[in-house]
Amino acid sequence: MDAQDAREHLRSEQERLQRLHAGFDAEHLHDESGGESLGEVTHADQHAADTASETFEREKDFSILELVETELGEVERALARLDEGTYGICDACGVAIGDARLEALPAARFCLDHQQQAEAPR
């Protein structure tokens, strides 16, 4: 993958992640305490199962937001590697990462072999 194609692919991914992040910002997840986000002044009127469901949904949203923020950081670091001339090179062995892998995962830092080693149970 040439540098221009890589940059376009990374910018597209960056924009997609920024839109997702903006959607969570619009929901004001960080602006509310857990109680406020559940929409109740007191939990006495709300069934425990409803509270649990709403709490689960809120935690799920926070988990997704954290994942989006992590992926956005990885894309930004990949753009920096592109500027440095190290994009598409495995951080572990220095071998070129295949184009198919970079198409599927544009912020990849490792070749497939080293990624599998990193994810292997210890």
N, CA, C and O atoms as a DFTB+ gen file, in Angstrom:
488 C
 N C O
     1  1       0.866      -1.170       0.000
     2  2       0.000       0.000       0.000
     3  2       0.912       1.231       0.000
     4  3       1.806       1.354       0.837
     5  1       0.674       2.132      -0.944
     6  2       1.526       3.325      -0.977
     7  2       1.088       4.313       0.100
     8  3       0.005       4.192       0.672
     9  1       1.951       5.294       0.365
    10  2       1.733       6.231       1.468
    11  2       0.438       7.020       1.310
    12  3      -0.260       7.253       2.297
    13  1       0.109       7.431       0.107
    14  2      -1.109       8.218      -0.112
    15  2      -2.359       7.382       0.168
    16  3      -3.292       7.858       0.814
    17  1      -2.378       6.147      -0.311
    18  2      -3.515       5.260      -0.035
    19  2      -3.638       5.001       1.463
    20  3      -4.737       5.010       2.018
    21  1      -2.494       4.770       2.110
    22  2      -2.503       4.522       3.556
    23  2      -3.048       5.735       4.305
    24  3      -3.864       5.591       5.215
    25  1      -2.595       6.933       3.922
    26  2      -3.055       8.150       4.591
    27  2      -4.564       8.332       4.411
    28  3      -5.265       8.675       5.363
    29  1      -5.064       8.103       3.199
    30  2      -6.504       8.223       2.945
    31  2      -7.293       7.205       3.773
    32  3      -8.338       7.523       4.341
    33  1      -6.778       5.988       3.829
    34  2      -7.448       4.930       4.596
    35  2      -7.456       5.277       6.086
    36  3      -8.475       5.106       6.756
    37  1      -6.338       5.758       6.601
    38  2      -6.249       6.136       8.014
    39  2      -7.128       7.345       8.317
    40  3      -7.788       7.380       9.355
    41  1      -7.146       8.323       7.438
    42  2      -7.993       9.510       7.652
    43  2      -9.471       9.120       7.651
    44  3     -10.253       9.633       8.452
    45  1      -9.845       8.222       6.763
    46  2     -11.224       7.744       6.722
    47  2     -11.593       7.049       8.032
    48  3     -12.672       7.274       8.581
    49  1     -10.703       6.216       8.519
    50  2     -10.936       5.528       9.794
    51  2     -10.989       6.534      10.941
    52  3     -11.814       6.402      11.845
    53  1     -10.118       7.532      10.907
    54  2     -10.095       8.569      11.937
    55  2     -11.425       9.328      11.953
    56  3     -11.985       9.580      13.020
    57  1     -11.920       9.685      10.788
    58  2     -13.196      10.400      10.702
    59  2     -14.345       9.544      11.217
    60  3     -15.226      10.047      11.914
    61  1     -14.346       8.259      10.884
    62  2     -15.399       7.350      11.357
    63  2     -15.386       7.281      12.878
    64  3     -16.438       7.346      13.515
    65  1     -14.210       7.152      13.455
    66  2     -14.093       7.056      14.909
    67  2     -14.458       8.381      15.585
    68  3     -15.059       8.382      16.660
    69  1     -14.104       9.489      14.971
    70  2     -14.456      10.796      15.533
    71  2     -15.968      10.998      15.526
    72  3     -16.522      11.589      16.453
    73  1     -16.639      10.506      14.474
    74  2     -18.113      10.598      14.438
    75  2     -18.732       9.763      15.555
    76  3     -19.671      10.201      16.220
    77  1     -18.199       8.556      15.755
    78  2     -18.698       7.718      16.850
    79  2     -18.487       8.410      18.192
    80  3     -19.380       8.428      19.039
    81  1     -17.313       8.972      18.374
    82  2     -16.996       9.658      19.627
    83  2     -17.932      10.849      19.835
    84  3     -18.412      11.081      20.945
    85  1     -18.184      11.592      18.776
    86  2     -19.086      12.743      18.871
    87  2     -20.493      12.305      19.265
    88  3     -21.185      13.022      19.988
    89  1     -20.918      11.146      18.800
    90  2     -22.224      10.626      19.179
    91  2     -22.311      10.361      20.675
    92  3     -23.339      10.623      21.300
    93  1     -21.241       9.847      21.241
    94  2     -21.222       9.629      22.682
    95  2     -21.152      10.958      23.429
    96  3     -21.767      11.110      24.485
    97  1     -20.407      11.920      22.886
    98  2     -20.354      13.241      23.502
    99  2     -21.737      13.872      23.532
   100  3     -22.099      14.550      24.493
   101  1     -22.507      13.646      22.475
   102  2     -23.859      14.204      22.405
   103  2     -24.760      13.616      23.486
   104  3     -25.727      14.251      23.906
   105  1     -24.447      12.419      23.930
   106  2     -25.230      11.782      24.986
   107  2     -24.785      12.222      26.374
   108  3     -25.406      11.846      27.368
   109  1     -23.720      13.010      26.456
   110  2     -23.226      13.567      27.713
   111  2     -22.917      12.495      28.755
   112  3     -23.251      12.662      29.928
   113  1     -22.293      11.414      28.349
   114  2     -21.977      10.340      29.287
   115  2     -21.083      10.815      30.420
   116  3     -21.243      10.382      31.561
   117  1     -20.149      11.697      30.115
   118  2     -19.202      12.141      31.137
   119  2     -19.783      13.225      32.037
   120  3     -19.194      13.541      33.071
   121  1     -20.920      13.800      31.670
   122  2     -21.484      14.920      32.408
   123  2     -22.400      14.514      33.549
   124  3     -22.783      15.358      34.359
   125  1     -22.760      13.232      33.629
   126  2     -23.754      12.797      34.598
   127  2     -23.168      11.765      35.539
   128  3     -22.285      10.989      35.175
   129  1     -23.678      11.778      36.748
   130  2     -23.349      10.683      37.648
   131  2     -24.204       9.488      37.259
   132  3     -25.129       9.632      36.460
   133  1     -23.922       8.340      37.792
   134  2     -24.716       7.156      37.479
   135  2     -26.187       7.348      37.787
   136  3     -27.033       6.930      36.997
   137  1     -26.520       7.968      38.916
   138  2     -27.905       8.191      39.293
   139  2     -28.617       9.140      38.360
   140  3     -29.775       8.922      38.002
   141  1     -27.912      10.217      37.959
   142  2     -28.526      11.184      37.055
   143  2     -28.820      10.567      35.701
   144  3     -29.843      10.867      35.087
   145  1     -27.930       9.709      35.235
   146  2     -28.121       9.134      33.906
   147  2     -29.283       8.156      33.868
   148  3     -29.814       7.858      32.798
   149  1     -29.675       7.661      35.019
   150  2     -30.783       6.717      35.059
   151  2     -32.129       7.420      35.046
   152  3     -33.168       6.776      34.897
   153  1     -32.115       8.744      35.201
   154  2     -33.332       9.513      35.049
   155  2     -34.255       9.481      36.257
   156  3     -35.409       9.900      36.156
   157  1     -33.790       9.008      37.365
   158  2     -34.612       8.944      38.562
   159  2     -33.978       9.785      39.657
   160  3     -32.759       9.773      39.828
   161  1     -34.804      10.514      40.400
   162  2     -34.307      11.244      41.555
   163  2     -34.020      10.246      42.670
   164  3     -33.027      10.368      43.388
   165  1     -34.878       9.283      42.803
   166  2     -34.684       8.233      43.786
   167  2     -34.912       6.892      43.105
   168  3     -35.687       6.791      42.154
   169  1     -34.238       5.878      43.593
   170  2     -34.401       4.557      43.000
   171  2     -35.561       3.790      43.644
   172  3     -35.835       2.652      43.264
   173  1     -36.237       4.405      44.608
   174  2     -37.328       3.729      45.301
   175  2     -38.486       3.414      44.355
   176  3     -39.154       2.391      44.512
   177  1     -38.725       4.275      43.386
   178  2     -39.831       4.067      42.461
   179  2     -39.480       3.146      41.300
   180  3     -40.360       2.761      40.530
   181  1     -38.222       2.794      41.166
   182  2     -37.787       2.018      40.012
   183  2     -37.484       0.581      40.442
   184  3     -36.826       0.344      41.455
   185  1     -37.965      -0.342      39.669
   186  2     -37.747      -1.753      39.933
   187  2     -36.257      -2.061      39.837
   188  3     -35.563      -1.482      39.002
   189  1     -35.764      -2.951      40.666
   190  2     -34.343      -3.289      40.690
   191  2     -33.846      -3.815      39.348
   192  3     -32.714      -3.538      38.951
   193  1     -34.684      -4.570      38.654
   194  2     -34.285      -5.099      37.352
   195  2     -34.141      -3.980      36.326
   196  3     -33.256      -4.032      35.473
   197  1     -35.007      -2.967      36.403
   198  2     -34.896      -1.821      35.496
   199  2     -33.612      -1.050      35.767
   200  3     -32.910      -0.644      34.841
   201  1     -33.319      -0.855      37.031
   202  2     -32.091      -0.156      37.407
   203  2     -30.875      -0.933      36.919
   204  3     -29.926      -0.345      36.400
   205  1     -30.902      -2.240      37.082
   206  2     -29.790      -3.074      36.638
   207  2     -29.628      -3.001      35.124
   208  3     -28.505      -2.926      34.626
   209  1     -30.721      -3.023      34.400
   210  2     -30.658      -2.936      32.935
   211  2     -30.084      -1.597      32.487
   212  3     -29.242      -1.541      31.591
   213  1     -30.544      -0.528      33.115
   214  2     -30.045       0.798      32.753
   215  2     -28.572       0.951      33.119
   216  3     -27.806       1.559      32.372
   217  1     -28.180       0.409      34.250
   218  2     -26.776       0.450      34.662
   219  2     -25.921      -0.339      33.674
   220  3     -24.837       0.100      33.291
   221  1     -26.414      -1.502      33.267
   222  2     -25.693      -2.311      32.292
   223  2     -25.506      -1.538      30.992
   224  3     -24.407      -1.512      30.439
   225  1     -26.570      -0.911      30.503
   226  2     -26.497      -0.145      29.258
   227  2     -25.502       1.003      29.374
   228  3     -24.742       1.263      28.441
   229  1     -25.502       1.682      30.502
   230  2     -24.563       2.790      30.715
   231  2     -23.127       2.277      30.717
   232  3     -22.255       2.881      30.092
   233  1     -22.875       1.180      31.406
   234  2     -21.526       0.605      31.441
   235  2     -21.102       0.127      30.059
   236  3     -19.938       0.261      29.681
   237  1     -22.041      -0.428      29.309
   238  2     -21.745      -0.856      27.942
   239  2     -21.342       0.347      27.099
   240  3     -20.372       0.282      26.344
   241  1     -22.086       1.450      27.226
   242  2     -21.752       2.662      26.482
   243  2     -20.357       3.169      26.843
   244  3     -19.598       3.575      25.963
   245  1     -20.016       3.147      28.132
   246  2     -18.684       3.572      28.550
   247  2     -17.608       2.649      27.972
   248  3     -16.537       3.116      27.585
   249  1     -17.880       1.369      27.912
   250  2     -16.915       0.419      27.344
   251  2     -16.702       0.678      25.856
   252  3     -15.573       0.649      25.367
   253  1     -17.784       0.927      25.153
   254  2     -17.675       1.222      23.724
   255  2     -16.917       2.527      23.516
   256  3     -16.063       2.614      22.633
   257  1     -17.221       3.540      24.320
   258  2     -16.524       4.816      24.219
   259  2     -15.032       4.642      24.471
   260  3     -14.211       5.227      23.764
   261  1     -14.679       3.852      25.461
   262  2     -13.269       3.595      25.752
   263  2     -12.585       2.907      24.570
   264  3     -11.453       3.245      24.223
   265  1     -13.262       1.953      23.960
   266  2     -12.716       1.268      22.792
   267  2     -12.530       2.242      21.625
   268  3     -11.505       2.201      20.945
   269  1     -13.501       3.105      21.391
   270  2     -13.400       4.100      20.319
   271  2     -12.217       5.026      20.573
   272  3     -11.461       5.335      19.651
   273  1     -12.050       5.474      21.828
   274  2     -10.936       6.359      22.154
   275  2      -9.594       5.653      21.956
   276  3      -8.637       6.263      21.479
   277  1      -9.522       4.377      22.319
   278  2      -8.296       3.601      22.126
   279  2      -7.977       3.465      20.650
   280  3      -6.840       3.687      20.236
   281  1      -8.979       3.099      19.848
   282  2      -8.769       2.937      18.405
   283  2      -8.393       4.258      17.749
   284  3      -7.565       4.287      16.839
   285  1      -8.993       5.342      18.200
   286  2      -8.657       6.661      17.654
   287  2      -7.197       6.995      17.947
   288  3      -6.498       7.527      17.084
   289  1      -6.737       6.690      19.143
   290  2      -5.334       6.906      19.484
   291  2      -4.409       6.062      18.625
   292  3      -3.346       6.527      18.212
   293  1      -4.805       4.825      18.353
   294  2      -3.997       3.945      17.510
   295  2      -3.908       4.482      16.081
   296  3      -2.851       4.406      15.454
   297  1      -4.999       5.017      15.571
   298  2      -4.994       5.591      14.223
   299  2      -4.103       6.827      14.191
   300  3      -3.351       7.026      13.238
   301  1      -4.182       7.649      15.220
   302  2      -3.342       8.844      15.266
   303  2      -1.860       8.470      15.343
   304  3      -1.026       9.127      14.721
   305  1      -1.527       7.426      16.095
   306  2      -0.139       6.956      16.148
   307  2       0.291       6.371      14.800
   308  3       1.449       6.510      14.407
   309  1      -0.626       5.723      14.097
   310  2      -0.309       5.185      12.770
   311  2      -0.029       6.327      11.788
   312  3       0.872       6.223      10.955
   313  1      -0.799       7.411      11.885
   314  2      -0.530       8.574      11.031
   315  2       0.844       9.160      11.341
   316  3       1.553       9.591      10.431
   317  1       1.223       9.180      12.613
   318  2       2.555       9.662      12.983
   319  2       3.635       8.747      12.412
   320  3       4.660       9.226      11.927
   321  1       3.410       7.418      12.466
   322  2       4.366       6.478      11.875
   323  2       4.470       6.685      10.366
   324  3       5.546       6.540       9.786
   325  1       3.363       7.019       9.745
   326  2       3.371       7.291       8.308
   327  2       4.260       8.504       8.020
   328  3       5.056       8.489       7.081
   329  1       4.119       9.545       8.829
   330  2       4.954      10.742       8.672
   331  2       6.433      10.435       8.914
   332  3       7.306      11.021       8.273
   333  1       6.708       9.515       9.838
   334  2       8.090       9.144      10.176
   335  2       8.693       8.155       9.182
   336  3       9.905       7.939       9.166
   337  1       7.846       7.563       8.360
   338  2       8.326       6.575       7.402
   339  2       8.410       5.163       7.955
   340  3       9.042       4.298       7.348
   341  1       7.777       4.916       9.107
   342  2       7.816       3.577       9.709
   343  2       6.470       2.866       9.638
   344  3       6.321       1.769      10.176
   345  1       5.486       3.481       8.977
   346  2       4.170       2.861       8.856
   347  2       4.282       1.596       8.011
   348  3       4.990       1.564       7.004
   349  1       3.574       0.559       8.437
   350  2       3.542      -0.688       7.686
   351  2       4.723      -1.594       7.963
   352  3       4.924      -2.591       7.269
   353  1       5.504      -1.253       8.975
   354  2       6.657      -2.059       9.381
   355  2       6.360      -2.624      10.770
   356  3       5.995      -1.881      11.680
   357  1       6.515      -3.921      10.928
   358  2       6.244      -4.580      12.201
   359  2       7.156      -4.015      13.283
   360  3       8.372      -3.947      13.104
   361  1       6.567      -3.612      14.402
   362  2       7.333      -3.089      15.530
   363  2       8.241      -4.142      16.149
   364  3       9.249      -3.797      16.765
   365  1       7.903      -5.412      15.998
   366  2       8.671      -6.479      16.637
   367  2       9.837      -6.968      15.780
   368  3      10.933      -7.186      16.296
   369  1       9.610      -7.143      14.477
   370  2      10.651      -7.770      13.656
   371  2      11.164      -6.896      12.523
   372  3      12.166      -7.230      11.891
   373  1      10.492      -5.779      12.257
   374  2      10.947      -4.882      11.211
   375  2      10.581      -5.307       9.804
   376  3      11.028      -4.685       8.840
   377  1       9.785      -6.344       9.664
   378  2       9.345      -6.834       8.355
   379  2       8.088      -6.071       7.945
   380  3       7.302      -5.660       8.799
   381  1       7.900      -5.884       6.652
   382  2       6.720      -5.189       6.151
   383  2       5.451      -5.952       6.518
   384  3       5.383      -7.175       6.391
   385  1       4.461      -5.214       6.970
   386  2       3.141      -5.788       7.261
   387  2       2.406      -5.869       5.923
   388  3       2.435      -4.917       5.144
   389  1       1.758      -6.978       5.657
   390  2       1.077      -7.182       4.377
   391  2      -0.028      -6.174       4.123
   392  3      -0.694      -5.708       5.047
   393  1      -0.211      -5.846       2.844
   394  2      -1.252      -4.890       2.452
   395  2      -2.648      -5.336       2.883
   396  3      -3.464      -4.514       3.301
   397  1      -2.920      -6.625       2.784
   398  2      -4.245      -7.124       3.173
   399  2      -4.506      -6.854       4.651
   400  3      -5.613      -6.473       5.032
   401  1      -3.487      -7.051       5.478
   402  2      -3.631      -6.786       6.916
   403  2      -3.851      -5.292       7.161
   404  3      -4.694      -4.913       7.974
   405  1      -3.098      -4.450       6.462
   406  2      -3.248      -3.002       6.640
   407  2      -4.597      -2.508       6.113
   408  3      -5.148      -1.540       6.638
   409  1      -5.123      -3.155       5.093
   410  2      -6.464      -2.805       4.610
   411  2      -7.507      -3.121       5.680
   412  3      -8.414      -2.328       5.933
   413  1      -7.365      -4.289       6.302
   414  2      -8.331      -4.725       7.311
   415  2      -8.146      -3.985       8.631
   416  3      -9.121      -3.687       9.322
   417  1      -6.904      -3.690       8.979
   418  2      -6.587      -3.049      10.250
   419  2      -5.534      -1.971       9.993
   420  3      -4.342      -2.206      10.195
   421  1      -5.967      -0.797       9.550
   422  2      -5.018       0.218       9.092
   423  2      -4.016       0.683      10.147
   424  3      -2.954       1.191       9.786
   425  1      -4.311       0.530      11.411
   426  2      -3.397       0.980      12.458
   427  2      -2.514      -0.152      12.977
   428  3      -1.873      -0.004      14.017
   429  1      -2.473      -1.276      12.269
   430  2      -1.694      -2.440      12.729
   431  2      -0.239      -2.060      12.981
   432  3       0.383      -1.356      12.185
   433  1       0.289      -2.543      14.107
   434  2       1.691      -2.292      14.461
   435  2       2.551      -3.530      14.289
   436  3       3.779      -3.442      14.258
   437  1       1.902      -4.689      14.178
   438  2       2.630      -5.949      14.125
   439  2       2.208      -6.762      12.905
   440  3       1.069      -6.680      12.447
   441  1       3.151      -7.546      12.391
   442  2       2.804      -8.524      11.366
   443  2       1.885      -9.557      12.013
   444  3       1.757      -9.595      13.237
   445  1       1.261     -10.376      11.215
   446  2       0.300     -11.345      11.729
   447  2       0.931     -12.300      12.732
   448  3       0.323     -12.599      13.760
   449  1       2.148     -12.787      12.450
   450  2       2.812     -13.721      13.369
   451  2       3.027     -13.095      14.740
   452  3       2.742     -13.724      15.760
   453  1       3.523     -11.872      14.774
   454  2       3.786     -11.232      16.063
   455  2       2.497     -10.794      16.765
   456  3       2.450     -10.756      17.994
   457  1       1.469     -10.469      16.010
   458  2       0.191     -10.150      16.635
   459  2      -0.382     -11.387      17.321
   460  3      -0.904     -11.302      18.432
   461  1      -0.281     -12.535      16.653
   462  2      -0.765     -13.784      17.252
   463  2       0.026     -14.120      18.508
   464  3      -0.545     -14.582      19.495
   465  1       1.329     -13.894      18.478
   466  2       2.142     -14.140      19.672
   467  2       1.729     -13.216      20.819
   468  3       1.661     -13.639      21.973
   469  1       1.458     -11.968      20.495
   470  2       1.050     -10.993      21.524
   471  2      -0.290     -11.366      22.149
   472  3      -0.523     -11.100      23.328
   473  1      -1.170     -11.982      21.364
   474  2      -2.514     -12.321      21.851
   475  2      -2.593     -13.732      22.432
   476  3      -3.618     -14.108      23.002
   477  1      -1.532     -14.509      22.294
   478  2      -1.563     -15.891      22.776
   479  2      -1.651     -15.917      24.303
   480  3      -1.005     -15.120      24.983
   481  1      -2.450     -16.833      24.828
   482  2      -2.528     -16.966      26.288
   483  2      -1.168     -17.390      26.842
   484  3      -0.430     -18.159      26.226
   485  1      -0.878     -16.878      27.987
   486  2       0.436     -17.184      28.612
   487  2       0.274     -18.138      29.741
   488  3       1.257     -18.508      30.382
